[in-house]
Amino acid sequence: MMHDFWLPEPSSEDTSYPGRGEHALDWLARSTVHRAKECRRFLNENLSKLPPNAQLVLQHALRERWHSAFFELIVARCLQELGAMVTIERITTEGTRPDFLAQFPDGPVVVEAVAPVFNAETSEEAKWRVPLLNVIENYAPYGWYVGVWELPRIGPRNSQRLFKSKVASMLAIGPPHEGEIERELMEELPEGIIHLYLWPAPPGKHPLRTEPPLSVIDNSETRIRYAVKQKKRQVRSSDAPVLLAIFASGISSDLEDFDHALFGRTFERVDWHGRSLETGFQADGAFTVRRTEPPIFAGVIAFLEADFPGVGEPVLYQHPRFVGSLPKALLTLEQRLFDKSANQIRQQPSISVNLFEGLRFVRRGR
């Protein structure tokens, strides 16, 4: 079994929080703040409860693809807390390696976990901003908070020399005058505008107070549909029922996105005067297409939250054409099912509470 302290406590004090764009494991290797200690505890405890080969696989994966590997850890531990004995990446007859085989007392299920990249364009925009925000933070003047309202679009392959020069000049100022409450600074570059606000700040406070807003295009439904389609090959030859665990981590994702992607949506038709002519449900989801063959997926387990502070209770979406049986423990989750005869989605509330408290999520502290 893996040593309980895969992530040891740092040997010297470091009270800093994660740097902008810093890998979580790099921060955890050095920081001694309460939150870092709790995050190390969480990872050490939960990894140690997995089989040895799963621990090694996830240790490597957390470094290479933090976001998706962290979700896989959450899924594996949730399956264990539901009563399953979990093994990782057992090879199928077609040579693929689904993430987990979960052996429950009343039967097995194969679980493939996926954390799609939602709002990818927004994520890319946030990435190219990181070095520019670091420059502003480095030149932040004594006694001021800095609010960044607008930045020029300078990508990673473009020179930042002029940007650094302009920022250094803009922020080469003394402390606030008595009674001064705000300054606005603006410079124009070929790539766009540097627009900053300054507010008086107590000494020693973090200088960067606000960052420019990111524009978000909600593509949650599309990404969920794509995840279902993309993962079919990975589990096509499985003898056990297959569930796809999806982490909808988009800024605006909610269960309605899963409803639409998997089952369909309600509609209303109105006339020119806005009077209702017809209401109904359009069953055009990935699970409600008109086919007769057994489905590859028995269902989807939808996660909206899966992070150090906790996991939002997952919701099980059963495939309408799945005629087998799932382990009873999985049916304790909240369920959403498509009632074909009534042409509507039915909901069944969870019949358990505090299902995953055994993960001992990160506790709040100083």
Residue, then its C-alpha position, 0 to 999 in steps of 0.5 A: m500500500m502507498h505510504d500515507f504521506w505521499l504528500p509530506e509536510p514542507s520542511s520550512e514555513d511558507t504562508s503563501y497561497p497558490g500563484r496565478g497559474e501554479h500547478a496545485l501539486d507545486w503549491l501543496a509541496r511548499s505551502t504551510v497554510h491551513r488550507a494546504k495542510e488540509c488539501r494534503r491530508f485529503l489527497n493522502e487519506n483518499l489515495s491511500k484507500l485505493p488499491p496500490n496500482a490505482q494509487l500509482v496511476l492517479q499519482h502520475a495522472l494528478r501531475e499530468r492532468w490535474h482536473s480530470a484525475f482529481f475527478e477520477l479520484i472523487v469518483a473512485r472514492c464515492l463508489q467505495e463509500l457506496g459499498a463497491m470494491v474498486t479496481i482500476e483500468r482493467i483491460t477489455t476484450e477490445g484492448t481498451r481500459p475503462d477507468f473503474l470496475a466497481q464490484f458491489p455485493d449485488g453485481p458489478v458496474v463499469v464506470e468511466a469518468v470524464a471531466p470535459v473542458f467546458n467554456a474552453e475559449t474562456s479558459e484559453e483567454a484566462k491563460w493568456r492573461v496570467p503573465l500580464l496580470n503577473v506583470i501588473e502585480n509585480y509593479a503594483p505601487y506601495g499603498w494601493y490596491v490595483g483593479v484591472w478593468e481591461l487588458p490588451r490581447i497579447g498572446p504567449r508568443n507575442s513580445q511583452r516588452l512594450f506592455k511591461s514598459k507601459v505598466a512600469s511607467m503607469l504604476a511608478i507613483g507614490p502612495p495615495h494623497e490624504g483623502e484620495i479614494e480612487r485613480e483611473l489609469m489608461e494606456e493604449l497599445p497596438e494590441g489593445i488598452i491597459h485600463l486600471y483603477l487604483w484604491p488606497a490600501p493598508p500596507g501589506k495587503h495583496p495588491l491585485r484586487t480585481e481582474p477583468p471579467l471573462s466572457v462566457i458562452d454556455n456550451s454545457e449541453t453540447r459538451i455533455r452530449y459529446a462526452v457520451k458519444q466520445k466515450k462509447r468506444q472505450v466501454r463498448s465490449s463490457d459485459a457489466p452495465v456501464l455508467l458514465a460519470i460526468f463532471a460538468s464544471g462549467i461556470s453556468s452548468d446545472l442539471e437542466d443541461f443534463d436533462h436537455a443533453l440526455f433526454g430533451r426539453t420542454f417547448e411552447r409554441v405561440d402565435w403572433h400575439g404571444r398566445s400559447l398554441e402548444t406545449g410539450f416535451q421534445a425527446d431529442g436527447a442522447f438517451t431518447v433517440r429512436r433505436t431498438e438495440p440495447p444501449i452502451f451506457a446504462g446511465v450517466i452519473a452527473f456531478l456539478e461539484a467535485d472539489f476539495p471542499g466537497v462534492g454536490e450529491p450526484v444524480l443518476y440518469q438511467h437510460p430508458r432502453f436499459v433493461g438490466s439492473l443496477p446495484k441497489a446502492l446506486l439507486t439510493l442516489e437522486q435519479r432522473l428517468f425518462d417516462k416514455s408513456a408520459n413523455q416527461i422526465r421523472q425525478q426520484p429524490s435521494i434516499s440517503v444522507n451524508l453519503f460521502e462524508g467518509l471522504r473527509f473533505v477539506r475543512r475550513g480554517r484560518 
